[in-house]
Amino acid sequence: MRKGAVICFAHPVFTTYNDRAPLWCRSMVSAATRLLLPDPVVQVQGPSSLIASLTQQAEPPRKVLHLLHYIPERRGQAFDVIEDVLPVFGIACRVIAPGASSVRLVPDGEPLPFTLEGSRVCFTVPEVKGHAMVEIG
């Protein structure tokens, strides 16, 4: 049920997902999030195991997009480990960054081709091998 900026679920979706991780819970929460935030600041096309986070820095004025792709494995009864880094390729990104004039991988400094679509900067990260960091200036 939705009322304004609030969506209520009849099922305990977060507890259920924490206990059993059924896809229907993730799908319901994802759809509800898209209803409440139809124009997110960051849009990334990649596997569900990819995590994206965006920070804004004042000096120098820039945004930094972090992309993480690690797949933990249950190797012990009480903990998960990461032994292998599986790269992902061709990650399409769209970030609200009005007036962006540069996009580059850091710390390498390799420039990435980009386009502007209104207030969004659009680019593709060629490879994420564990972690990739993109500076939008």
CORTA-V165397 format. One record per residue. N is the residue number from 1. RES is the residue in one small letter. SS is DSSP state (H for helix, E for strand, L for the rest). OMEGA is omega in whole degrees, 0 to 359 (999 if undefined). BURIAL is + if it has 24 or more other ideal C-beta (glycine too) atoms within 12 Angstrom, else -. Layout:
# CORTA-V165397
N_RES_SS_OMEGA_BURIAL, N_RES_SS_OMEGA_BURIAL
This chain:
# CORTA-V165397
1_m_L_178_-, 2_r_E_173_-, 3_k_E_182_-, 4_g_L_182_-, 5_a_L_180_-, 6_v_E_174_-, 7_i_E_179_-, 8_c_L_177_-, 9_f_L_178_-, 10_a_L_182_-, 11_h_L_176_-, 12_p_L_190_-, 13_v_H_183_+, 14_f_H_177_-, 15_t_H_180_-, 16_t_H_180_-, 17_y_H_179_-, 18_n_H_183_-, 19_d_H_190_-, 20_r_H_179_-, 21_a_L_177_-, 22_p_L_183_-, 23_l_H_183_-, 24_w_H_178_-, 25_c_H_180_-, 26_r_H_180_-, 27_s_H_179_-, 28_m_H_181_-, 29_v_H_178_+, 30_s_H_179_-, 31_a_H_179_-, 32_a_H_178_-, 33_t_H_178_-, 34_r_H_177_-, 35_l_H_183_-, 36_l_H_180_-, 37_l_L_185_-, 38_p_L_181_-, 39_d_L_184_-, 40_p_L_181_-, 41_v_L_182_+, 42_v_E_173_+, 43_q_E_182_+, 44_v_E_177_+, 45_q_E_180_-, 46_g_L_180_+, 47_p_L_181_-, 48_s_L_178_-, 49_s_L_179_-, 50_l_E_179_+, 51_i_E_178_+, 52_a_E_174_+, 53_s_E_184_-, 54_l_E_175_+, 55_t_E_177_-, 56_q_E_180_-, 57_q_E_181_-, 58_a_L_182_-, 59_e_L_351_-, 60_p_L_181_-, 61_p_L_181_-, 62_r_E_171_+, 63_k_E_178_+, 64_v_E_179_+, 65_l_E_176_+, 66_h_E_175_+, 67_l_E_180_+, 68_l_E_176_+, 69_h_E_176_+, 70_y_L_180_-, 71_i_L_180_-, 72_p_L_178_-, 73_e_E_177_-, 74_r_E_180_-, 75_r_L_177_-, 76_g_L_182_-, 77_q_L_186_-, 78_a_L_184_-, 79_f_L_175_-, 80_d_E_178_-, 81_v_E_173_-, 82_i_L_180_-, 83_e_L_183_-, 84_d_L_175_-, 85_v_L_180_-, 86_l_L_182_-, 87_p_L_171_-, 88_v_E_189_+, 89_f_E_173_-, 90_g_E_182_-, 91_i_E_180_+, 92_a_E_184_+, 93_c_E_174_+, 94_r_E_185_+, 95_v_E_174_+, 96_i_E_181_+, 97_a_L_182_+, 98_p_L_177_-, 99_g_L_179_-, 100_a_L_181_+, 101_s_L_178_-, 102_s_L_175_+, 103_v_E_180_+, 104_r_E_174_+, 105_l_E_176_+, 106_v_L_12_+, 107_p_L_184_-, 108_d_L_182_-, 109_g_L_181_-, 110_e_L_179_-, 111_p_E_176_-, 112_l_L_174_+, 113_p_L_181_-, 114_f_E_174_+, 115_t_E_176_-, 116_l_E_176_-, 117_e_E_185_-, 118_g_L_180_-, 119_s_L_182_-, 120_r_E_170_+, 121_v_E_184_+, 122_c_E_182_+, 123_f_E_179_+, 124_t_E_174_+, 125_v_E_187_+, 126_p_E_182_-, 127_e_E_171_-, 128_v_E_179_+, 129_k_L_184_-, 130_g_L_182_-, 131_h_E_172_+, 132_a_E_181_+, 133_m_E_182_+, 134_v_E_176_+, 135_e_E_177_+, 136_i_E_184_+, 137_g_L_999_+
